[in-house]
Amino acid sequence: MFRLSAKLAVYLHRDAIDFRKSINGLAAIVEHELGRDPFAAAAYVFGNRRRDRIKILGWNRNGFWLLHKRLESERFVWPRENAQVIELTVQQLHWLLEGIDLAAMRGHKIIHYKRVA
């Protein structure tokens, strides 16, 4: 399985895009629709209408890279938030790529104590 650095920012475009778009078209969406810098240390995630394909756009030092994953019989479980762009952790992106529903994932409750004894 391909793994991304845990330090990378991940932005998911919630709405479906035209999957004929490649690097230039996706970079334009990042800049004009999402209001983000396509040259930043970030991964921008896009999905098609059927949610059986994902494209991930990124910039690395001197050029763009584009990842494309196509599912043969399943669908990606897209987050149900209403925001146009959803910020994810790299771990959440890996879960999304594995088909896990992010809304169903819950970690342990964070506990804050004021003293030890």
Backbone atoms as SQL, in Angstrom:
CREATE TABLE atoms (id INTEGER PRIMARY KEY, chain TEXT, resi INTEGER, resn TEXT, atom TEXT, x REAL, y REAL, z REAL);
INSERT INTO atoms VALUES
  (1, 'A', 1, 'MET', 'N', 0.846, -1.186, 0.000),
  (2, 'A', 1, 'MET', 'CA', 0.000, 0.000, 0.000),
  (3, 'A', 1, 'MET', 'C', 0.883, 1.237, 0.000),
  (4, 'A', 2, 'PHE', 'N', 0.539, 2.184, -0.792),
  (5, 'A', 2, 'PHE', 'CA', 1.233, 3.471, -0.862),
  (6, 'A', 2, 'PHE', 'C', 0.962, 4.253, 0.420),
  (7, 'A', 3, 'ARG', 'N', 1.992, 4.850, 1.018),
  (8, 'A', 3, 'ARG', 'CA', 1.831, 5.623, 2.242),
  (9, 'A', 3, 'ARG', 'C', 2.347, 7.044, 2.048),
  (10, 'A', 4, 'LEU', 'N', 1.623, 8.010, 2.597),
  (11, 'A', 4, 'LEU', 'CA', 2.017, 9.414, 2.578),
  (12, 'A', 4, 'LEU', 'C', 2.608, 9.794, 3.924),
  (13, 'A', 5, 'SER', 'N', 3.447, 10.807, 3.934),
  (14, 'A', 5, 'SER', 'CA', 4.054, 11.300, 5.162),
  (15, 'A', 5, 'SER', 'C', 2.978, 11.819, 6.105),
  (16, 'A', 6, 'ALA', 'N', 3.107, 11.515, 7.386),
  (17, 'A', 6, 'ALA', 'CA', 2.132, 11.953, 8.391),
  (18, 'A', 6, 'ALA', 'C', 2.113, 13.472, 8.557),
  (19, 'A', 7, 'LYS', 'N', 3.143, 14.168, 8.092),
  (20, 'A', 7, 'LYS', 'CA', 3.227, 15.621, 8.225),
  (21, 'A', 7, 'LYS', 'C', 2.473, 16.361, 7.124),
  (22, 'A', 8, 'LEU', 'N', 2.018, 15.655, 6.125),
  (23, 'A', 8, 'LEU', 'CA', 1.363, 16.266, 4.979),
  (24, 'A', 8, 'LEU', 'C', -0.053, 16.723, 5.327),
  (25, 'A', 9, 'ALA', 'N', -0.424, 17.926, 4.906),
  (26, 'A', 9, 'ALA', 'CA', -1.806, 18.400, 5.064),
  (27, 'A', 9, 'ALA', 'C', -2.648, 17.730, 3.972),
  (28, 'A', 10, 'VAL', 'N', -3.885, 17.375, 4.303),
  (29, 'A', 10, 'VAL', 'CA', -4.772, 16.707, 3.347),
  (30, 'A', 10, 'VAL', 'C', -6.084, 17.484, 3.286),
  (31, 'A', 11, 'TYR', 'N', -6.482, 17.868, 2.063),
  (32, 'A', 11, 'TYR', 'CA', -7.724, 18.595, 1.852),
  (33, 'A', 11, 'TYR', 'C', -8.582, 17.805, 0.866),
  (34, 'A', 12, 'LEU', 'N', -9.791, 17.490, 1.280),
  (35, 'A', 12, 'LEU', 'CA', -10.712, 16.720, 0.458),
  (36, 'A', 12, 'LEU', 'C', -11.776, 17.644, -0.132),
  (37, 'A', 13, 'HIS', 'N', -11.894, 17.637, -1.438),
  (38, 'A', 13, 'HIS', 'CA', -12.928, 18.410, -2.132),
  (39, 'A', 13, 'HIS', 'C', -14.199, 17.573, -2.058),
  (40, 'A', 14, 'ARG', 'N', -15.208, 18.084, -1.368),
  (41, 'A', 14, 'ARG', 'CA', -16.400, 17.289, -1.077),
  (42, 'A', 14, 'ARG', 'C', -17.235, 16.971, -2.310),
  (43, 'A', 15, 'ASP', 'N', -17.378, 17.930, -3.226),
  (44, 'A', 15, 'ASP', 'CA', -18.218, 17.728, -4.397),
  (45, 'A', 15, 'ASP', 'C', -17.502, 16.894, -5.452),
  (46, 'A', 16, 'ALA', 'N', -18.283, 16.194, -6.256),
  (47, 'A', 16, 'ALA', 'CA', -17.734, 15.395, -7.352),
  (48, 'A', 16, 'ALA', 'C', -17.159, 16.323, -8.424),
  (49, 'A', 17, 'ILE', 'N', -16.123, 15.856, -9.084),
  (50, 'A', 17, 'ILE', 'CA', -15.507, 16.627, -10.167),
  (51, 'A', 17, 'ILE', 'C', -15.591, 15.837, -11.472),
  (52, 'A', 18, 'ASP', 'N', -15.344, 16.535, -12.571),
  (53, 'A', 18, 'ASP', 'CA', -15.237, 15.911, -13.886),
  (54, 'A', 18, 'ASP', 'C', -13.891, 15.180, -13.924),
  (55, 'A', 19, 'PHE', 'N', -13.916, 13.866, -14.042),
  (56, 'A', 19, 'PHE', 'CA', -12.688, 13.085, -13.941),
  (57, 'A', 19, 'PHE', 'C', -11.837, 13.115, -15.200),
  (58, 'A', 20, 'ARG', 'N', -12.250, 13.878, -16.198),
  (59, 'A', 20, 'ARG', 'CA', -11.382, 14.101, -17.351),
  (60, 'A', 20, 'ARG', 'C', -10.299, 15.115, -17.019),
  (61, 'A', 21, 'LYS', 'N', -10.475, 15.834, -15.911),
  (62, 'A', 21, 'LYS', 'CA', -9.468, 16.822, -15.496),
  (63, 'A', 21, 'LYS', 'C', -8.198, 16.106, -15.052),
  (64, 'A', 22, 'SER', 'N', -7.077, 16.702, -15.407),
  (65, 'A', 22, 'SER', 'CA', -5.787, 16.167, -15.002),
  (66, 'A', 22, 'SER', 'C', -5.094, 17.205, -14.115),
  (67, 'A', 23, 'ILE', 'N', -3.796, 17.244, -14.142),
  (68, 'A', 23, 'ILE', 'CA', -3.033, 18.083, -13.223),
  (69, 'A', 23, 'ILE', 'C', -3.413, 19.554, -13.320),
  (70, 'A', 24, 'ASN', 'N', -3.419, 20.126, -14.519),
  (71, 'A', 24, 'ASN', 'CA', -3.712, 21.553, -14.658),
  (72, 'A', 24, 'ASN', 'C', -5.128, 21.891, -14.201),
  (73, 'A', 25, 'GLY', 'N', -6.107, 21.087, -14.578),
  (74, 'A', 25, 'GLY', 'CA', -7.493, 21.336, -14.180),
  (75, 'A', 25, 'GLY', 'C', -7.699, 21.203, -12.681),
  (76, 'A', 26, 'LEU', 'N', -7.067, 20.195, -12.083),
  (77, 'A', 26, 'LEU', 'CA', -7.192, 20.009, -10.634),
  (78, 'A', 26, 'LEU', 'C', -6.476, 21.122, -9.868),
  (79, 'A', 27, 'ALA', 'N', -5.303, 21.546, -10.362),
  (80, 'A', 27, 'ALA', 'CA', -4.588, 22.657, -9.716),
  (81, 'A', 27, 'ALA', 'C', -5.424, 23.930, -9.779),
  (82, 'A', 28, 'ALA', 'N', -6.151, 24.131, -10.869),
  (83, 'A', 28, 'ALA', 'CA', -7.032, 25.301, -10.987),
  (84, 'A', 28, 'ALA', 'C', -8.176, 25.215, -9.980),
  (85, 'A', 29, 'ILE', 'N', -8.737, 24.035, -9.767),
  (86, 'A', 29, 'ILE', 'CA', -9.790, 23.860, -8.749),
  (87, 'A', 29, 'ILE', 'C', -9.241, 24.181, -7.371),
  (88, 'A', 30, 'VAL', 'N', -8.045, 23.689, -7.073),
  (89, 'A', 30, 'VAL', 'CA', -7.416, 23.950, -5.771),
  (90, 'A', 30, 'VAL', 'C', -7.277, 25.449, -5.551),
  (91, 'A', 31, 'GLU', 'N', -6.792, 26.145, -6.552),
  (92, 'A', 31, 'GLU', 'CA', -6.528, 27.574, -6.406),
  (93, 'A', 31, 'GLU', 'C', -7.807, 28.416, -6.410),
  (94, 'A', 32, 'HIS', 'N', -8.719, 28.160, -7.332),
  (95, 'A', 32, 'HIS', 'CA', -9.871, 29.041, -7.512),
  (96, 'A', 32, 'HIS', 'C', -11.096, 28.638, -6.698),
  (97, 'A', 33, 'GLU', 'N', -11.380, 27.352, -6.580),
  (98, 'A', 33, 'GLU', 'CA', -12.565, 26.926, -5.825),
  (99, 'A', 33, 'GLU', 'C', -12.281, 26.720, -4.345),
  (100, 'A', 34, 'LEU', 'N', -11.119, 26.123, -4.050),
  (101, 'A', 34, 'LEU', 'CA', -10.792, 25.848, -2.652),
  (102, 'A', 34, 'LEU', 'C', -10.041, 26.991, -1.984),
  (103, 'A', 35, 'GLY', 'N', -9.488, 27.904, -2.779),
  (104, 'A', 35, 'GLY', 'CA', -8.735, 29.024, -2.219),
  (105, 'A', 35, 'GLY', 'C', -7.455, 28.597, -1.543),
  (106, 'A', 36, 'ARG', 'N', -6.860, 27.513, -2.018),
  (107, 'A', 36, 'ARG', 'CA', -5.623, 26.975, -1.436),
  (108, 'A', 36, 'ARG', 'C', -4.475, 27.121, -2.428),
  (109, 'A', 37, 'ASP', 'N', -3.274, 26.911, -1.939),
  (110, 'A', 37, 'ASP', 'CA', -2.076, 26.994, -2.763),
  (111, 'A', 37, 'ASP', 'C', -1.744, 25.607, -3.305),
  (112, 'A', 38, 'PRO', 'N', -1.846, 25.376, -4.616),
  (113, 'A', 38, 'PRO', 'CA', -1.548, 24.050, -5.156),
  (114, 'A', 38, 'PRO', 'C', -0.079, 23.650, -5.008),
  (115, 'A', 39, 'PHE', 'N', 0.809, 24.623, -4.710),
  (116, 'A', 39, 'PHE', 'CA', 2.236, 24.342, -4.545),
  (117, 'A', 39, 'PHE', 'C', 2.609, 24.090, -3.077),
  (118, 'A', 40, 'ALA', 'N', 1.639, 24.102, -2.187),
  (119, 'A', 40, 'ALA', 'CA', 1.895, 23.872, -0.758),
  (120, 'A', 40, 'ALA', 'C', 2.204, 22.393, -0.511),
  (121, 'A', 41, 'ALA', 'N', 2.770, 22.124, 0.651),
  (122, 'A', 41, 'ALA', 'CA', 3.028, 20.741, 1.063),
  (123, 'A', 41, 'ALA', 'C', 1.715, 20.126, 1.525),
  (124, 'A', 42, 'ALA', 'N', 0.900, 19.732, 0.547),
  (125, 'A', 42, 'ALA', 'CA', -0.430, 19.211, 0.843),
  (126, 'A', 42, 'ALA', 'C', -0.855, 18.229, -0.236),
  (127, 'A', 43, 'ALA', 'N', -1.811, 17.395, 0.117),
  (128, 'A', 43, 'ALA', 'CA', -2.440, 16.480, -0.835),
  (129, 'A', 43, 'ALA', 'C', -3.891, 16.924, -0.981),
  (130, 'A', 44, 'TYR', 'N', -4.337, 17.062, -2.219),
  (131, 'A', 44, 'TYR', 'CA', -5.706, 17.482, -2.510),
  (132, 'A', 44, 'TYR', 'C', -6.443, 16.288, -3.108),
  (133, 'A', 45, 'VAL', 'N', -7.552, 15.908, -2.468),
  (134, 'A', 45, 'VAL', 'CA', -8.263, 14.681, -2.816),
  (135, 'A', 45, 'VAL', 'C', -9.565, 15.025, -3.522),
  (136, 'A', 46, 'PHE', 'N', -9.821, 14.355, -4.639),
  (137, 'A', 46, 'PHE', 'CA', -11.015, 14.577, -5.450),
  (138, 'A', 46, 'PHE', 'C', -11.677, 13.236, -5.744),
  (139, 'A', 47, 'GLY', 'N', -13.002, 13.252, -5.843),
  (140, 'A', 47, 'GLY', 'CA', -13.728, 12.033, -6.183),
  (141, 'A', 47, 'GLY', 'C', -14.700, 12.273, -7.319),
  (142, 'A', 48, 'ASN', 'N', -15.098, 11.188, -7.971),
  (143, 'A', 48, 'ASN', 'CA', -16.085, 11.302, -9.046),
  (144, 'A', 48, 'ASN', 'C', -17.494, 11.140, -8.474),
  (145, 'A', 49, 'ARG', 'N', -18.489, 11.272, -9.328),
  (146, 'A', 49, 'ARG', 'CA', -19.889, 11.222, -8.893),
  (147, 'A', 49, 'ARG', 'C', -20.276, 9.848, -8.323),
  (148, 'A', 50, 'ARG', 'N', -19.782, 8.785, -8.911),
  (149, 'A', 50, 'ARG', 'CA', -20.125, 7.426, -8.454),
  (150, 'A', 50, 'ARG', 'C', -19.335, 7.006, -7.222),
  (151, 'A', 51, 'ARG', 'N', -18.326, 7.788, -6.853),
  (152, 'A', 51, 'ARG', 'CA', -17.458, 7.528, -5.698),
  (153, 'A', 51, 'ARG', 'C', -16.720, 6.189, -5.817),
  (154, 'A', 52, 'ASP', 'N', -16.378, 5.830, -7.042),
  (155, 'A', 52, 'ASP', 'CA', -15.571, 4.630, -7.238),
  (156, 'A', 52, 'ASP', 'C', -14.154, 4.969, -7.711),
  (157, 'A', 53, 'ARG', 'N', -13.852, 6.284, -7.799),
  (158, 'A', 53, 'ARG', 'CA', -12.525, 6.738, -8.202),
  (159, 'A', 53, 'ARG', 'C', -12.089, 7.930, -7.356),
  (160, 'A', 54, 'ILE', 'N', -10.796, 7.975, -7.094),
  (161, 'A', 54, 'ILE', 'CA', -10.201, 9.077, -6.349),
  (162, 'A', 54, 'ILE', 'C', -8.948, 9.526, -7.089),
  (163, 'A', 55, 'LYS', 'N', -8.753, 10.845, -7.156),
  (164, 'A', 55, 'LYS', 'CA', -7.503, 11.423, -7.629),
  (165, 'A', 55, 'LYS', 'C', -6.926, 12.256, -6.503),
  (166, 'A', 56, 'ILE', 'N', -5.617, 12.161, -6.320),
  (167, 'A', 56, 'ILE', 'CA', -4.917, 12.926, -5.296),
  (168, 'A', 56, 'ILE', 'C', -3.807, 13.720, -5.985),
  (169, 'A', 57, 'LEU', 'N', -3.846, 15.037, -5.824),
  (170, 'A', 57, 'LEU', 'CA', -2.875, 15.936, -6.437),
  (171, 'A', 57, 'LEU', 'C', -1.928, 16.469, -5.378),
  (172, 'A', 58, 'GLY', 'N', -0.652, 16.519, -5.703),
  (173, 'A', 58, 'GLY', 'CA', 0.325, 17.080, -4.775),
  (174, 'A', 58, 'GLY', 'C', 1.489, 17.709, -5.516),
  (175, 'A', 59, 'TRP', 'N', 2.242, 18.502, -4.802),
  (176, 'A', 59, 'TRP', 'CA', 3.437, 19.156, -5.340),
  (177, 'A', 59, 'TRP', 'C', 4.625, 18.682, -4.535),
  (178, 'A', 60, 'ASN', 'N', 5.715, 18.343, -5.228),
  (179, 'A', 60, 'ASN', 'CA', 6.934, 17.934, -4.534),
  (180, 'A', 60, 'ASN', 'C', 8.122, 18.601, -5.189),
  (181, 'A', 61, 'ARG', 'N', 8.685, 19.602, -4.564),
  (182, 'A', 61, 'ARG', 'CA', 9.897, 20.335, -4.935),
  (183, 'A', 61, 'ARG', 'C', 9.897, 20.913, -6.337),
  (184, 'A', 62, 'ASN', 'N', 9.766, 20.091, -7.365),
  (185, 'A', 62, 'ASN', 'CA', 9.917, 20.608, -8.718),
  (186, 'A', 62, 'ASN', 'C', 8.852, 20.099, -9.692),
  (187, 'A', 63, 'GLY', 'N', 7.784, 19.555, -9.166),
  (188, 'A', 63, 'GLY', 'CA', 6.742, 19.084, -10.066),
  (189, 'A', 63, 'GLY', 'C', 5.540, 18.520, -9.329),
  (190, 'A', 64, 'PHE', 'N', 4.438, 18.443, -10.049),
  (191, 'A', 64, 'PHE', 'CA', 3.213, 17.858, -9.513),
  (192, 'A', 64, 'PHE', 'C', 3.268, 16.341, -9.644),
  (193, 'A', 65, 'TRP', 'N', 2.578, 15.675, -8.752),
  (194, 'A', 65, 'TRP', 'CA', 2.312, 14.251, -8.901),
  (195, 'A', 65, 'TRP', 'C', 0.815, 14.043, -8.801),
  (196, 'A', 66, 'LEU', 'N', 0.304, 13.019, -9.441),
  (197, 'A', 66, 'LEU', 'CA', -1.123, 12.733, -9.465),
  (198, 'A', 66, 'LEU', 'C', -1.318, 11.243, -9.246),
  (199, 'A', 67, 'LEU', 'N', -2.047, 10.909, -8.192),
  (200, 'A', 67, 'LEU', 'CA', -2.396, 9.513, -7.905),
  (201, 'A', 67, 'LEU', 'C', -3.848, 9.291, -8.290),
  (202, 'A', 68, 'HIS', 'N', -4.144, 8.125, -8.832),
  (203, 'A', 68, 'HIS', 'CA', -5.510, 7.810, -9.254),
  (204, 'A', 68, 'HIS', 'C', -5.798, 6.384, -8.802),
  (205, 'A', 69, 'LYS', 'N', -6.882, 6.213, -8.047),
  (206, 'A', 69, 'LYS', 'CA', -7.292, 4.880, -7.617),
  (207, 'A', 69, 'LYS', 'C', -8.698, 4.628, -8.127),
  (208, 'A', 70, 'ARG', 'N', -8.888, 3.467, -8.775),
  (209, 'A', 70, 'ARG', 'CA', -10.196, 3.076, -9.298),
  (210, 'A', 70, 'ARG', 'C', -10.601, 1.772, -8.632),
  (211, 'A', 71, 'LEU', 'N', -11.782, 1.774, -8.031),
  (212, 'A', 71, 'LEU', 'CA', -12.316, 0.562, -7.429),
  (213, 'A', 71, 'LEU', 'C', -13.098, -0.217, -8.489),
  (214, 'A', 72, 'GLU', 'N', -12.983, -1.526, -8.448),
  (215, 'A', 72, 'GLU', 'CA', -13.650, -2.351, -9.444),
  (216, 'A', 72, 'GLU', 'C', -15.092, -2.674, -9.084),
  (217, 'A', 73, 'SER', 'N', -15.413, -2.813, -7.789),
  (218, 'A', 73, 'SER', 'CA', -16.787, -3.182, -7.442),
  (219, 'A', 73, 'SER', 'C', -17.330, -2.477, -6.209),
  (220, 'A', 74, 'GLU', 'N', -16.533, -1.723, -5.527),
  (221, 'A', 74, 'GLU', 'CA', -16.954, -1.048, -4.305),
  (222, 'A', 74, 'GLU', 'C', -17.057, 0.451, -4.532),
  (223, 'A', 75, 'ARG', 'N', -17.376, 1.179, -3.463),
  (224, 'A', 75, 'ARG', 'CA', -17.448, 2.634, -3.495),
  (225, 'A', 75, 'ARG', 'C', -16.691, 3.180, -2.281),
  (226, 'A', 76, 'PHE', 'N', -16.113, 4.369, -2.452),
  (227, 'A', 76, 'PHE', 'CA', -15.493, 5.051, -1.322),
  (228, 'A', 76, 'PHE', 'C', -16.600, 5.651, -0.471),
  (229, 'A', 77, 'VAL', 'N', -16.407, 5.640, 0.843),
  (230, 'A', 77, 'VAL', 'CA', -17.383, 6.237, 1.762),
  (231, 'A', 77, 'VAL', 'C', -16.941, 7.677, 1.997),
  (232, 'A', 78, 'TRP', 'N', -17.629, 8.609, 1.324),
  (233, 'A', 78, 'TRP', 'CA', -17.249, 10.016, 1.353),
  (234, 'A', 78, 'TRP', 'C', -17.754, 10.667, 2.633),
  (235, 'A', 79, 'PRO', 'N', -16.950, 11.511, 3.288),
  (236, 'A', 79, 'PRO', 'CA', -17.419, 12.212, 4.500),
  (237, 'A', 79, 'PRO', 'C', -18.680, 13.023, 4.215),
  (238, 'A', 80, 'ARG', 'N', -19.564, 13.099, 5.202),
  (239, 'A', 80, 'ARG', 'CA', -20.863, 13.746, 5.023),
  (240, 'A', 80, 'ARG', 'C', -20.905, 15.182, 5.527),
  (241, 'A', 81, 'GLU', 'N', -19.771, 15.792, 5.741),
  (242, 'A', 81, 'GLU', 'CA', -19.738, 17.185, 6.192),
  (243, 'A', 81, 'GLU', 'C', -20.208, 18.105, 5.073),
  (244, 'A', 82, 'ASN', 'N', -20.727, 19.268, 5.443),
  (245, 'A', 82, 'ASN', 'CA', -21.264, 20.206, 4.464),
  (246, 'A', 82, 'ASN', 'C', -20.243, 21.179, 3.897),
  (247, 'A', 83, 'ALA', 'N', -19.061, 21.232, 4.450),
  (248, 'A', 83, 'ALA', 'CA', -18.041, 22.172, 3.972),
  (249, 'A', 83, 'ALA', 'C', -17.594, 21.798, 2.558),
  (250, 'A', 84, 'GLN', 'N', -17.191, 22.796, 1.779),
  (251, 'A', 84, 'GLN', 'CA', -16.722, 22.539, 0.420),
  (252, 'A', 84, 'GLN', 'C', -15.396, 21.781, 0.432),
  (253, 'A', 85, 'VAL', 'N', -14.553, 22.106, 1.403),
  (254, 'A', 85, 'VAL', 'CA', -13.279, 21.405, 1.553),
  (255, 'A', 85, 'VAL', 'C', -13.197, 20.892, 2.989),
  (256, 'A', 86, 'ILE', 'N', -12.788, 19.644, 3.130),
  (257, 'A', 86, 'ILE', 'CA', -12.706, 18.992, 4.433),
  (258, 'A', 86, 'ILE', 'C', -11.238, 18.678, 4.701),
  (259, 'A', 87, 'GLU', 'N', -10.744, 19.114, 5.842),
  (260, 'A', 87, 'GLU', 'CA', -9.354, 18.828, 6.198),
  (261, 'A', 87, 'GLU', 'C', -9.287, 17.476, 6.897),
  (262, 'A', 88, 'LEU', 'N', -8.417, 16.619, 6.407),
  (263, 'A', 88, 'LEU', 'CA', -8.235, 15.280, 6.966),
  (264, 'A', 88, 'LEU', 'C', -6.807, 15.116, 7.451),
  (265, 'A', 89, 'THR', 'N', -6.608, 14.138, 8.311),
  (266, 'A', 89, 'THR', 'CA', -5.249, 13.720, 8.637),
  (267, 'A', 89, 'THR', 'C', -4.824, 12.706, 7.581),
  (268, 'A', 90, 'VAL', 'N', -3.539, 12.450, 7.515),
  (269, 'A', 90, 'VAL', 'CA', -3.050, 11.443, 6.572),
  (270, 'A', 90, 'VAL', 'C', -3.622, 10.078, 6.945),
  (271, 'A', 91, 'GLN', 'N', -3.748, 9.798, 8.231),
  (272, 'A', 91, 'GLN', 'CA', -4.334, 8.520, 8.659),
  (273, 'A', 91, 'GLN', 'C', -5.780, 8.400, 8.170),
  (274, 'A', 92, 'GLN', 'N', -6.554, 9.467, 8.272),
  (275, 'A', 92, 'GLN', 'CA', -7.931, 9.437, 7.777),
  (276, 'A', 92, 'GLN', 'C', -7.973, 9.221, 6.270),
  (277, 'A', 93, 'LEU', 'N', -7.022, 9.800, 5.537),
  (278, 'A', 93, 'LEU', 'CA', -6.955, 9.571, 4.093),
  (279, 'A', 93, 'LEU', 'C', -6.684, 8.102, 3.807),
  (280, 'A', 94, 'HIS', 'N', -5.767, 7.504, 4.531),
  (281, 'A', 94, 'HIS', 'CA', -5.483, 6.084, 4.340),
  (282, 'A', 94, 'HIS', 'C', -6.724, 5.241, 4.648),
  (283, 'A', 95, 'TRP', 'N', -7.461, 5.608, 5.697),
  (284, 'A', 95, 'TRP', 'CA', -8.702, 4.889, 6.009),
  (285, 'A', 95, 'TRP', 'C', -9.714, 5.041, 4.876),
  (286, 'A', 96, 'LEU', 'N', -9.852, 6.255, 4.344),
  (287, 'A', 96, 'LEU', 'CA', -10.757, 6.502, 3.224),
  (288, 'A', 96, 'LEU', 'C', -10.383, 5.624, 2.036),
  (289, 'A', 97, 'LEU', 'N', -9.089, 5.548, 1.731),
  (290, 'A', 97, 'LEU', 'CA', -8.628, 4.724, 0.619),
  (291, 'A', 97, 'LEU', 'C', -8.866, 3.239, 0.861),
  (292, 'A', 98, 'GLU', 'N', -8.912, 2.834, 2.124),
  (293, 'A', 98, 'GLU', 'CA', -9.181, 1.435, 2.467),
  (294, 'A', 98, 'GLU', 'C', -10.678, 1.119, 2.531),
  (295, 'A', 99, 'GLY', 'N', -11.531, 2.153, 2.368),
  (296, 'A', 99, 'GLY', 'CA', -12.967, 1.921, 2.369),
  (297, 'A', 99, 'GLY', 'C', -13.637, 2.071, 3.719),
  (298, 'A', 100, 'ILE', 'N', -12.959, 2.659, 4.668),
  (299, 'A', 100, 'ILE', 'CA', -13.510, 2.810, 6.011),
  (300, 'A', 100, 'ILE', 'C', -14.325, 4.098, 6.089),
  (301, 'A', 101, 'ASP', 'N', -15.498, 4.016, 6.724),
  (302, 'A', 101, 'ASP', 'CA', -16.366, 5.182, 6.930),
  (303, 'A', 101, 'ASP', 'C', -15.763, 6.027, 8.044),
  (304, 'A', 102, 'LEU', 'N', -15.312, 7.227, 7.708),
  (305, 'A', 102, 'LEU', 'CA', -14.654, 8.091, 8.695),
  (306, 'A', 102, 'LEU', 'C', -15.597, 8.520, 9.811),
  (307, 'A', 103, 'ALA', 'N', -16.892, 8.626, 9.513),
  (308, 'A', 103, 'ALA', 'CA', -17.862, 9.026, 10.537),
  (309, 'A', 103, 'ALA', 'C', -18.011, 7.950, 11.605),
  (310, 'A', 104, 'ALA', 'N', -17.726, 6.710, 11.259),
  (311, 'A', 104, 'ALA', 'CA', -17.866, 5.607, 12.211),
  (312, 'A', 104, 'ALA', 'C', -16.623, 5.423, 13.076),
  (313, 'A', 105, 'MET', 'N', -15.521, 6.072, 12.692),
  (314, 'A', 105, 'MET', 'CA', -14.270, 5.913, 13.432),
  (315, 'A', 105, 'MET', 'C', -14.263, 6.857, 14.635),
  (316, 'A', 106, 'ARG', 'N', -14.082, 6.299, 15.799),
  (317, 'A', 106, 'ARG', 'CA', -13.994, 7.101, 17.017),
  (318, 'A', 106, 'ARG', 'C', -12.826, 6.599, 17.843),
  (319, 'A', 107, 'GLY', 'N', -11.977, 7.511, 18.240),
  (320, 'A', 107, 'GLY', 'CA', -10.853, 7.156, 19.100),
  (321, 'A', 107, 'GLY', 'C', -11.255, 7.198, 20.561),
  (322, 'A', 108, 'HIS', 'N', -10.298, 6.923, 21.411),
  (323, 'A', 108, 'HIS', 'CA', -10.551, 7.006, 22.846),
  (324, 'A', 108, 'HIS', 'C', -10.791, 8.453, 23.244),
  (325, 'A', 109, 'LYS', 'N', -11.599, 8.635, 24.257),
  (326, 'A', 109, 'LYS', 'CA', -11.875, 9.961, 24.783),
  (327, 'A', 109, 'LYS', 'C', -10.604, 10.531, 25.410),
  (328, 'A', 110, 'ILE', 'N', -10.325, 11.786, 25.169),
  (329, 'A', 110, 'ILE', 'CA', -9.153, 12.441, 25.750),
  (330, 'A', 110, 'ILE', 'C', -9.497, 12.889, 27.167),
  (331, 'A', 111, 'ILE', 'N', -8.643, 12.519, 28.093),
  (332, 'A', 111, 'ILE', 'CA', -8.868, 12.852, 29.506),
  (333, 'A', 111, 'ILE', 'C', -7.789, 13.836, 29.945),
  (334, 'A', 112, 'HIS', 'N', -8.200, 14.880, 30.638),
  (335, 'A', 112, 'HIS', 'CA', -7.262, 15.875, 31.163),
  (336, 'A', 112, 'HIS', 'C', -7.386, 15.893, 32.686),
  (337, 'A', 113, 'TYR', 'N', -6.272, 15.638, 33.368),
  (338, 'A', 113, 'TYR', 'CA', -6.243, 15.675, 34.822),
  (339, 'A', 113, 'TYR', 'C', -5.516, 16.937, 35.268),
  (340, 'A', 114, 'LYS', 'N', -5.861, 17.427, 36.435),
  (341, 'A', 114, 'LYS', 'CA', -5.201, 18.593, 36.991),
  (342, 'A', 114, 'LYS', 'C', -4.015, 18.209, 37.874),
  (343, 'A', 115, 'ARG', 'N', -4.067, 17.021, 38.496),
  (344, 'A', 115, 'ARG', 'CA', -2.949, 16.564, 39.305),
  (345, 'A', 115, 'ARG', 'C', -2.889, 15.033, 39.305),
  (346, 'A', 116, 'VAL', 'N', -1.743, 14.531, 39.729),
  (347, 'A', 116, 'VAL', 'CA', -1.501, 13.093, 39.697),
  (348, 'A', 116, 'VAL', 'C', -2.114, 12.422, 40.919),
  (349, 'A', 117, 'ALA', 'N', -1.934, 12.996, 42.081),
  (350, 'A', 117, 'ALA', 'CA', -2.437, 12.344, 43.292),
  (351, 'A', 117, 'ALA', 'C', -3.308, 13.280, 44.093);
